């Protein structure tokens, strides 16, 4: 009985010590991780709204896009880019939940009328050498100047005008669908976003 009590005390002390160390590491790394995320977002915003003044904290609009499985609001933030104080572009992120290996997060930049200025892939888990080609400029560049009015928003294999990637049609199909969905949401809520 004494041996069991000694083991319980030893394991408890080890667990408490490990928990303390983990909490210290988390508190030390929280700020640098938040700063890295902010820098990544700024790089993405600058990539999809090139040459514009962007202030994410002061010049953005948040709209509810729906609810999640737990009934909580899902919020999409629209970042406004300006040239000489005039609205010149809007950026927002969309998520393609139907990528080959899971979610694909995309930053979309558009002009105030709804034509795509550019897209940037924020995160994905697509297959290296195949699906990850969605990050290449050859794929991303084909979205520029496309809008809901001047493009057939499907990959060529499905009768649309966006090139799919040979051997990896699922990933491009998911990106095209997500960008189109974001443009449709923008069109429905344009007044709220640009004012």
C-alpha positions as CSV (number, residue, x, y, z in Angstrom):
1,X,0.0,0.0,0.0
2,X,2.9,2.3,0.8
3,X,4.4,1.7,-2.7
4,X,1.1,2.6,-4.4
5,X,0.8,5.8,-2.4
6,X,4.4,6.7,-3.2
7,X,3.7,6.1,-6.9
8,X,0.5,8.2,-6.8
9,X,2.4,11.1,-5.2
10,X,5.3,10.9,-7.6
11,X,3.0,10.8,-10.7
12,X,0.9,13.7,-9.3
13,X,4.0,15.8,-8.8
14,X,5.3,15.0,-12.3
15,X,1.9,15.8,-13.8
16,X,1.6,19.1,-11.9
17,X,5.2,20.0,-12.9
18,X,4.6,19.2,-16.6
19,X,1.3,21.2,-16.5
20,X,3.1,24.2,-15.0
21,X,5.9,24.0,-17.6
22,X,3.4,23.8,-20.5
23,X,1.4,26.8,-19.2
24,X,4.6,28.8,-18.9
25,X,5.6,27.9,-22.5
26,X,2.1,28.8,-23.7
27,X,2.2,32.2,-22.0
28,X,5.7,32.9,-23.4
29,X,4.7,32.0,-27.0
30,X,1.2,33.4,-27.1
31,X,2.3,36.9,-28.2
32,X,4.9,35.8,-30.9
33,X,2.3,33.4,-32.4
34,X,-0.4,36.2,-32.5
35,X,2.2,38.5,-34.2
36,X,3.1,35.9,-36.8
37,X,-0.6,35.4,-37.6
38,X,-1.1,39.1,-38.0
39,X,2.0,39.4,-40.3
40,X,0.7,36.5,-42.4
41,X,-2.7,38.2,-42.8
42,X,-1.0,41.5,-43.8
43,X,1.1,39.6,-46.4
44,X,-2.0,38.0,-47.8
45,X,-3.9,41.3,-47.8
46,X,-1.0,43.1,-49.6
47,X,-0.9,40.2,-52.1
48,X,-4.6,40.4,-53.1
49,X,-4.8,44.2,-52.8
50,X,-1.5,45.4,-54.1
51,X,-0.5,49.0,-53.7
52,X,-3.4,49.9,-51.4
53,X,-3.4,51.3,-47.9
54,X,-4.8,48.7,-45.6
55,X,-5.6,49.2,-41.9
56,X,-7.3,45.9,-40.8
57,X,-8.1,47.2,-37.3
58,X,-9.7,50.6,-38.4
59,X,-11.1,49.9,-41.8
60,X,-13.0,46.6,-41.8
61,X,-16.6,45.4,-41.7
62,X,-17.8,42.2,-39.9
63,X,-20.9,40.4,-41.2
64,X,-22.6,37.2,-40.0
65,X,-22.5,34.6,-42.7
66,X,-24.4,31.9,-40.9
67,X,-24.1,29.6,-37.9
68,X,-21.8,26.7,-37.0
69,X,-22.9,23.3,-35.8
70,X,-23.2,24.6,-32.2
71,X,-25.5,27.5,-33.3
72,X,-22.8,30.2,-32.9
73,X,-22.6,33.0,-35.5
74,X,-20.0,32.6,-38.2
75,X,-18.5,36.0,-38.9
76,X,-16.6,37.1,-42.1
77,X,-14.4,40.1,-42.0
78,X,-14.1,42.4,-45.0
79,X,-10.9,44.5,-45.1
80,X,-11.1,47.6,-47.2
81,X,-8.1,48.9,-49.2
82,X,-7.8,52.5,-50.2
83,X,-5.9,54.7,-52.6
84,X,-5.8,58.4,-51.7
85,X,-8.6,57.8,-49.2
86,X,-10.9,56.3,-51.9
87,X,-12.2,52.7,-51.6
88,X,-10.2,50.8,-54.2
89,X,-10.6,47.2,-53.0
90,X,-12.0,44.7,-50.5
91,X,-10.4,41.6,-49.2
92,X,-12.0,38.7,-47.3
93,X,-11.2,35.1,-46.5
94,X,-13.3,32.1,-47.5
95,X,-12.9,28.4,-46.6
96,X,-13.3,25.6,-49.1
97,X,-14.4,22.7,-46.8
98,X,-14.3,20.2,-49.6
99,X,-10.6,20.1,-50.5
100,X,-9.1,16.7,-51.1
101,X,-7.3,16.7,-47.7
102,X,-9.6,19.0,-45.8
103,X,-10.2,22.8,-45.5
104,X,-8.5,25.2,-47.9
105,X,-8.4,28.8,-46.5
106,X,-8.3,31.5,-49.2
107,X,-7.9,35.3,-49.1
108,X,-9.8,36.9,-52.0
109,X,-9.2,40.5,-53.1
110,X,-11.8,42.3,-55.3
111,X,-12.5,45.7,-56.6
112,X,-15.6,47.6,-55.3
113,X,-17.6,46.2,-58.3
114,X,-16.8,42.6,-57.5
115,X,-14.1,41.7,-60.0
116,X,-11.3,39.6,-58.5
117,X,-8.0,41.4,-58.0
118,X,-6.2,38.3,-56.8
119,X,-6.4,35.3,-54.5
120,X,-3.9,33.9,-52.0
121,X,-4.0,30.5,-50.4
122,X,-3.7,30.9,-46.7
123,X,-3.6,27.3,-45.6
124,X,-4.2,23.8,-46.9
125,X,-3.3,20.2,-46.5
126,X,-3.4,19.2,-50.1
127,X,-1.1,16.5,-51.6
128,X,2.4,17.8,-52.2
129,X,3.2,17.9,-55.9
130,X,-0.4,17.6,-56.9
131,X,-3.1,19.5,-55.1
132,X,-0.7,21.9,-53.6
133,X,-0.3,23.4,-57.1
134,X,-3.3,25.6,-56.1
135,X,-0.6,27.8,-54.5
136,X,1.2,28.4,-57.8
137,X,0.8,31.7,-59.6
138,X,-0.3,29.8,-62.8
139,X,-3.4,28.6,-61.0
140,X,-4.1,31.7,-58.8
141,X,-3.6,34.1,-61.7
142,X,-6.5,32.8,-63.7
143,X,-8.9,34.4,-61.2
144,X,-7.8,37.9,-61.9
145,X,-10.4,40.2,-63.5
146,X,-13.1,37.5,-63.1
147,X,-16.5,38.3,-61.7
148,X,-19.8,36.6,-61.3
149,X,-20.9,38.2,-64.6
150,X,-17.9,37.4,-66.9
151,X,-16.9,33.9,-65.9
152,X,-18.3,30.4,-65.8
153,X,-17.4,29.4,-62.2
154,X,-16.4,25.8,-62.7
155,X,-13.2,24.0,-63.7
156,X,-12.9,23.1,-67.4
157,X,-13.5,19.5,-66.7
158,X,-17.0,20.5,-65.5
159,X,-17.7,22.9,-68.4
160,X,-16.3,26.0,-66.8
161,X,-13.3,28.1,-67.7
162,X,-10.8,27.5,-64.8
163,X,-8.0,25.2,-65.5
164,X,-7.9,22.2,-63.2
165,X,-4.6,20.6,-62.2
166,X,-3.9,17.3,-63.9
167,X,-4.4,14.5,-61.4
168,X,-5.8,16.9,-58.7
169,X,-9.2,18.2,-59.9
170,X,-10.8,18.1,-56.4
171,X,-8.5,20.9,-55.0
172,X,-9.1,23.4,-57.9
173,X,-12.8,22.6,-57.9
174,X,-13.0,23.4,-54.2
175,X,-11.1,26.7,-54.6
176,X,-13.3,27.8,-57.5
177,X,-16.5,27.0,-55.6
178,X,-15.3,28.8,-52.5
179,X,-14.3,31.9,-54.3
180,X,-17.6,32.0,-56.2
181,X,-19.5,31.6,-52.9
182,X,-17.5,34.6,-51.5
183,X,-18.3,36.7,-54.5
184,X,-22.0,35.8,-54.2
185,X,-22.0,36.8,-50.5
186,X,-20.3,40.1,-51.4
187,X,-22.9,40.9,-54.1
188,X,-25.7,40.3,-51.7
189,X,-24.2,42.5,-49.0
190,X,-22.3,45.0,-51.1
191,X,-24.0,48.1,-49.7
192,X,-23.1,47.1,-46.1
193,X,-19.5,46.4,-47.0
194,X,-18.6,49.4,-49.2
195,X,-20.3,52.1,-47.1
